[in-house]
Amino acid sequence: MPHAGDTGFFTLSDDDLIQTGKQRLRKERKLRNTGLKIFLGVVILLIVLLGAAVVAYTQGVGFPSKEAVVEDFFKAYAADDPNHTKYWISAADADGATLDQVLDRVAKSDTVVVVGSKASMSSSYMLVDVRLSQGGTMHYRVDLVRDVISWKISGIDIVFASNYDPAAL
């Protein structure tokens, strides 16, 4: 049995004490599983963020938003910007009409008010009011389809007053 006074404490150097302290801290950290807790916290956070992104995607959220795509299209079309076609999914709509034929029905105005929308995961439509320069208002139904995370316009139709009911959305 070692002598009670022979602990070696008084013969250790400062470097030895620091090294022993560091080793003891490493052992305590391993026993507390700090690294595992941090890893699990990060994994849980990523799962929650991924879940939120999936819910947002299925509810029709996109970047840029549907409203931004429609408003930017009307502003570009009113300014005779040749890049207004970048907001369209293709050069023809579902009825086979060319883009020029569809745009012949659209008034050139940059004052657009989104009245309502109906969205799903892959397609959506919006009712918009376009204020004309002469003071009138045109109502349009703008059909949109998903383009990865953004939206593109797939068609625009005039909505006549007899069919115009934004409350039905």
C-alpha positions as CSV (number, residue, x, y, z in Angstrom):
1,M,0.0,0.0,0.0
2,P,1.4,3.4,-1.0
3,H,2.2,5.9,1.7
4,A,-0.6,8.5,2.2
5,G,1.8,11.4,1.7
6,D,3.2,9.9,-1.5
7,T,0.6,11.0,-4.1
8,G,3.0,12.6,-6.5
9,F,1.1,15.9,-6.4
10,F,4.1,17.8,-5.2
11,T,6.4,16.2,-7.7
12,L,4.3,17.0,-10.8
13,S,5.1,19.9,-13.0
14,D,2.6,22.5,-14.3
15,D,2.6,20.9,-17.8
16,D,1.7,17.5,-16.2
17,L,-1.2,19.0,-14.3
18,I,-2.5,20.7,-17.4
19,Q,-2.2,17.6,-19.4
20,T,-4.0,15.5,-16.7
21,G,-6.8,18.1,-16.5
22,K,-7.3,18.0,-20.3
23,Q,-7.4,14.2,-20.3
24,R,-10.0,14.3,-17.5
25,L,-12.1,16.9,-19.4
26,R,-12.0,14.7,-22.5
27,K,-13.2,11.7,-20.6
28,E,-16.0,13.7,-19.0
29,R,-17.2,15.1,-22.3
30,K,-17.3,11.6,-23.8
31,L,-19.4,10.4,-20.9
32,R,-21.8,13.4,-21.3
33,N,-22.1,12.7,-25.1
34,T,-22.0,16.4,-26.0
35,G,-21.0,15.8,-29.6
36,L,-23.9,13.3,-30.1
37,K,-26.4,15.8,-28.6
38,I,-25.2,18.5,-31.0
39,F,-25.3,16.1,-34.0
40,L,-28.8,15.0,-33.1
41,G,-29.9,18.6,-32.6
42,V,-28.6,19.5,-36.1
43,V,-30.3,16.5,-37.7
44,I,-33.6,17.3,-36.0
45,L,-33.4,20.9,-37.1
46,L,-32.7,19.8,-40.7
47,I,-35.7,17.4,-40.6
48,V,-38.0,20.1,-39.4
49,L,-36.7,22.5,-42.1
50,L,-37.2,19.9,-44.8
51,G,-40.7,19.2,-43.5
52,A,-41.6,22.9,-43.6
53,A,-40.3,23.1,-47.1
54,V,-42.3,20.2,-48.2
55,V,-45.5,21.6,-46.7
56,A,-44.8,25.0,-48.3
57,Y,-44.3,23.4,-51.7
58,T,-47.5,21.3,-51.5
59,Q,-49.4,24.4,-50.5
60,G,-48.3,26.3,-53.6
61,V,-45.6,28.5,-52.2
62,G,-42.9,29.3,-54.7
63,F,-40.0,31.6,-55.4
64,P,-40.8,34.0,-57.1
65,S,-44.3,33.9,-55.9
66,K,-47.4,33.6,-58.2
67,E,-48.3,37.2,-57.5
68,A,-44.8,38.4,-58.4
69,V,-44.8,36.5,-61.6
70,V,-48.2,37.8,-62.7
71,E,-47.4,41.4,-61.7
72,D,-43.9,41.3,-63.3
73,F,-45.4,39.9,-66.5
74,F,-48.0,42.6,-66.8
75,K,-45.4,45.3,-66.1
76,A,-43.0,43.9,-68.7
77,Y,-45.8,43.5,-71.3
78,A,-47.0,47.1,-70.7
79,A,-43.4,48.3,-71.2
80,D,-43.1,46.4,-74.4
81,D,-40.2,44.5,-72.9
82,P,-39.3,41.7,-75.3
83,N,-38.4,39.5,-72.3
84,H,-42.1,39.3,-71.2
85,T,-42.1,35.7,-72.6
86,K,-39.8,34.5,-69.9
87,Y,-42.9,34.4,-67.6
88,W,-44.6,31.8,-69.8
89,I,-44.1,28.1,-69.7
90,S,-44.3,27.6,-73.5
91,A,-45.1,29.5,-76.7
92,A,-48.6,27.9,-76.9
93,D,-51.4,27.6,-74.3
94,A,-53.5,24.5,-73.6
95,D,-56.0,25.4,-76.4
96,G,-53.2,25.5,-79.0
97,A,-53.3,29.2,-79.4
98,T,-49.9,30.8,-79.9
99,L,-48.5,33.2,-77.4
100,D,-49.2,36.1,-79.8
101,Q,-52.8,35.1,-80.1
102,V,-53.2,34.9,-76.3
103,L,-51.5,38.3,-75.8
104,D,-53.8,40.0,-78.3
105,R,-56.5,39.5,-75.7
106,V,-54.5,41.1,-72.9
107,A,-54.6,44.8,-72.2
108,K,-51.3,46.6,-71.8
109,S,-51.3,48.0,-68.3
110,D,-48.9,47.8,-65.4
111,T,-51.6,48.4,-62.7
112,V,-52.5,44.9,-61.6
113,V,-54.5,43.9,-58.5
114,V,-54.6,40.3,-57.5
115,V,-58.2,39.6,-56.4
116,G,-57.8,36.0,-55.5
117,S,-56.1,32.7,-56.2
118,K,-56.6,29.0,-55.9
119,A,-53.4,27.0,-55.6
120,S,-52.4,23.4,-55.6
121,M,-49.0,21.7,-55.6
122,S,-48.5,21.8,-59.4
123,S,-51.0,24.3,-60.8
124,S,-52.8,27.4,-59.8
125,Y,-54.9,30.2,-61.1
126,M,-55.4,33.8,-60.1
127,L,-58.1,36.3,-60.7
128,V,-56.6,39.7,-61.5
129,D,-58.0,43.1,-62.2
130,V,-56.1,45.2,-64.7
131,R,-56.7,49.0,-64.6
132,L,-56.8,50.4,-68.0
133,S,-55.3,53.8,-68.9
134,Q,-58.8,55.1,-69.9
135,G,-60.2,54.3,-66.4
136,G,-61.8,50.9,-67.0
137,T,-61.0,47.6,-65.5
138,M,-60.4,44.2,-67.2
139,H,-60.7,41.0,-65.3
140,Y,-58.4,38.1,-66.2
141,R,-58.0,34.5,-65.1
142,V,-54.2,33.7,-65.2
143,D,-53.4,30.0,-65.2
144,L,-50.0,29.1,-63.7
145,V,-48.0,25.9,-63.6
146,R,-45.1,24.9,-61.4
147,D,-41.6,25.3,-62.8
148,V,-39.4,23.6,-60.2
149,I,-39.9,26.0,-57.3
150,S,-41.2,29.0,-59.3
151,W,-44.3,29.6,-61.3
152,K,-44.8,30.2,-65.0
153,I,-47.9,31.4,-66.8
154,S,-49.7,28.8,-68.9
155,G,-52.6,30.9,-70.1
156,I,-54.6,34.1,-69.7
157,D,-58.4,34.3,-70.3
158,I,-60.7,37.3,-70.0
159,V,-63.3,36.9,-67.3
160,F,-66.5,38.7,-68.2
161,A,-68.7,40.5,-65.6
162,S,-71.3,37.7,-65.7
163,N,-68.7,35.1,-64.7
164,Y,-66.7,37.3,-62.3
165,D,-67.0,36.1,-58.7
166,P,-63.9,36.4,-56.7
167,A,-65.8,35.3,-53.6
168,A,-66.1,31.8,-55.2
169,L,-62.4,31.2,-54.7
